[in-house]
Amino acid sequence: MTNSIHLHPHLAPSPFRGLARAGAASSPLVAQVARLQGEVRRLETALRMRDHATALVLHELRQPLSVLVMAATYLGKSAGGSQKVCVDRLRTAALRLDGLVADLSDTSFLESGRFALQLKSTDVTHVVAASVARLGSEAVISVEGDIPFVEVDPRRVEQVLTNLLSNAQKYGSQGTPPRVSIARREGVVVVTVLNDGPGLAWDERIKVFEPYYRGRERRLEATGLGLGLYICKKLVEEHGGSIWTDGDALHTRFSFSLPIPEEVRRTSETRIVAQSPSDVPRERSG
């Protein structure tokens, strides 16, 4: 008598119910599927444990780093000469490490599915202005037409803008400030950061948004992990938008879109119809 493995049709996962009904004739395949399912469950458990451990370590690193930055800032006010040089280097290194920890922490949350946006009706033009001011950038801001409010997490949109502006300042031509434009397009608000300097090669325009990727021409200059644009992409997509890059031999351009709420779109369309030429009173001639 041969042993066979049978899965109850109602207990077997839906993709494999057909295999369960096949009976003893397919028992080796059913057994293999069961082993694979067990392997998948073990891998999922291992990944959850890894994510939990990573989040815990990163969380524990943030507080001592914050203390280190504050202490270096305080000491820098009274230090002089060679001591000030050392303290400034210490503060710069601590800030850089804090940035790396923040990037890893954001990546961990975005990939774990535990990330949540704090959405509110927001004027994107104000977020852009605040980002430029906090970064101390000399970026030139231009607004095209009326920009409607959008439902976004302002802090996360500012994070995207800060990253794009930092890259523009770091890799753009010296002496030429970046330009930031805000415009309304069909169903979305588009924010564009433009800087002088050659754009990315065609084959890099998608790769640059992958985790840990750094452009061929920028690897020697890069000091981070190559997560900044990946985080930008994930944050924009969490808002239901998209991000892309283009440019030419003289310019690099990064743009991202944020969807306009349906009720705002309907209101705008109604206003446009109401102001159509057929509805506007005309002067009588003669």
N, C-alpha and C positions, 0 to 999 in steps of 0.2 A: 504494500500500500504506500503510495507516494504522498508526501506531505505537500500541501499547497496553502498559499496565503490568500485569503479572501477579504476584501474591504467592503463593508456595508455601503450600498449606494448612497444612503443619506449621510453617512459619516465621511465618505471620501470627498476631498476638495472637488469643486465643480469641474475643473478642467480634466480631472482624472476619473470621473464617474463612469465614463464609457469603458475605461480599462477595468474598473471594478466589476462591471457587469459581464466582462468577457469571460470570467470564470478561470478554471484551472489551466486552460490552454495558454493564457497569457500571464500566468503566475510569476515567472521569472522577471518579466517587465514590470509587473505591479510591485514586486519586491524591490526592484531597483529604484522605482519612483519613490517608494516609502523611505528607502535609505537616503535618497537625495533630499526629500522633504526634511528628514531629521538633520541632515547636514546644513540645510538652509536655516533651520531654527537655531542651530548651534552658532552659526555665523552671525545671525541677527542678534543673538544674546551677547556675543563677543563685541560686536559693534556698539551696542548700547552701553556696555561696560566701558569701552574705550572712550566714547563720547562723554560719559559721566565723569570719568577720571580726568579727561582733558579739561572739561568745564571747571572741575574742582580746583585743579592746579592753577589754571589761568585766573580764577577768582582770587585765590590766595596770593597770587603774585601782584595783583593790582594795588593792594593797600601798602605794602612796603615800598613799591615803586613811587607811589604818590608821596609818601613820607620823604623819600630820598630826593624827589624833585623839589619839594617845599624847603627841605633843609639846605639844598644847594642854592636855591634862590635867595634864602635868607643870608647865608654865609657870603654870597656874592656881593651883597650890598655893602659889607664892611671890609671885605678882603681887598688887598691891593697888590700890585706887582705880579710876581710869579704865582703867589697864592690865588689871586683872582683868575689867572689863566687856568690853573688846575681845577678850581671850583667850576668855572664855566664849562670846561671839558666834561667834568663829572655830570653837570646838569644836562648838557647836550646828549651824553651817552644814556642817561636815565630816561630822557624824553624819547629817544629813539627806541629804547627797549620797551617803554610803555606803549609806543605806537605799534610795535610788533605784537605785543601781547593783545592789544585791542583788535588788531586784524585777525589774529588767530581765534580770539573769542567770538568775534562776529561771524567768522567762517564756520565755526563749530555750531553756533546757534542756527545759522541759515541752513545748514545741511542736516540738522537734526529734526527739523520740522517743529521746533518749539519756539520759533521766532514769531513775534506778533508786532504789528504796526499800531501806533497810536494815531489813528486817523482823525483829522479835523479839517474844516473848511479853511483853506489857506490861500493867501495872496502870494504867488510864487515870486513876484517882483520884490517883495519884502524879504523873502528868504535869500534871494540872490544878493541883495544889498547887504544883508547881515553877514553872509558868507564872505563877501569881499572885504568888509570892514574887519571882521574877526581875524582874517588871514593877513591883514595889513597889505593887501594887494592894491596895485594901482590900476587894476582892470577897468576897462571902459564898458559901461553897461548901456545897452540900447533896448528899447521896448517898442515892438511893432504893433500898433493899434491897441484895442482894449483887450486886456487879458482877464478872462474869467477866473473866479476862485475854483480851486480843485480840492478834492478830498485826498489829502496826503498826510504823512507823518513829517512835520516840518524839520525835526531834528535829523531824520534820516535823509531827507532831500538835501539838507545843508551838508551832510556828510559826503554825499555824492559830489556836490559842487566843490567842496573843499578839496577833495581828491583830484578832480579834474583841473582845478585852478593851480594846485600845487604842481601837478605834472606840467602844466603849461609854463609855469614860471621856471621849473627846473630844466626842462628840455627845449624851451623856446629860445629865440634869439635874444641875447642880452640887450637891454635898453629899449625894448619894444614891449609895452604892457599887453597882456591878453585882452581879448574882447569877448564880452558875454552878451548874447542876444536872446530875447524872449519873444516868441511869436505864437499866434494861434493858427493852427492848421486844422484840417478836417477832423473834428472830434477829439483833438488833443492839444495840449500846450507843449511846445518844443523849446528846450533850452539848449543853446549851443555855446561851447567854449572854443574860441579860435586863437591860435598863436602863430607868429611867424616862425618858420622853420620847416624843413622837409617833412611831408607826411609819411605815414607808415607804408611799407611795401604792401602790394595787394595780398600776398599770402600771409601777412601778419595781422590783417585787419579783423580777423575772427580769432586768431590765436591769442591776441593781446588780452582778450577777456577770459582766457582760461586760467585756472589757478596755478600759481608759481611760474607763470611765463613772463619773461622780460624780453623786450625787443632786441634784435641782434645788435643794433647800433648803440644800445643803451646799457648793455650788460656791465661794462666797465664802470659806468657812472652810478649804477643802481646800488642802493644800500638796504632796501627792504626785501620782503619775501616774494614779491610779485603777486600779492593778493589784492592790491588796491582796486584795480579795474574789475577783477572778478567779483569783489564785494559790491562795487557800483552796479554791475549787471544784475546781481541777485536782488539788490534793494529796489532797483527800478522795476524789475519783473514782478516783485512782490506787490508793487503798486499797480500792476496791470499795464505797464508801459514797456518801452524797448530802448536800447542804447546802441549806438553805432559810431563808427569813425570813418572819415574820408579826408581828402585833402589833395594837395598837389606838390610840386617841387618847392613851393614857397610857403605853404601853410599846412598846419595840422589842425583838424577840426574834430571835436567830439560832441555828439548831440544825444539828448535823451528826451523821450516823450512821456507825458503824464496824461491819462485820460480825463476828459471833461465829463462831469456827472451828467447823466441822461436828462435830468430835470433842467439843468443849466442849458444844455443843448436845445431842448424843446423851447425854452423861453427865448433864446436867441433867435431860433428859426421863426418863432411867432412874431418877434419884433421886426425881423427882416421882411416878412410877408406884409406886415402892417405898413411898412415904409416903402413898399414897391411903387414904381411910377404910376401905376393905375389908380393908387389910393391917394396920391398927393394932389391937392387942389391946384388947378392951373388957372392962370389969368386968362380972361376972355379977351380975344382980339377984336378990334373994330368998335 
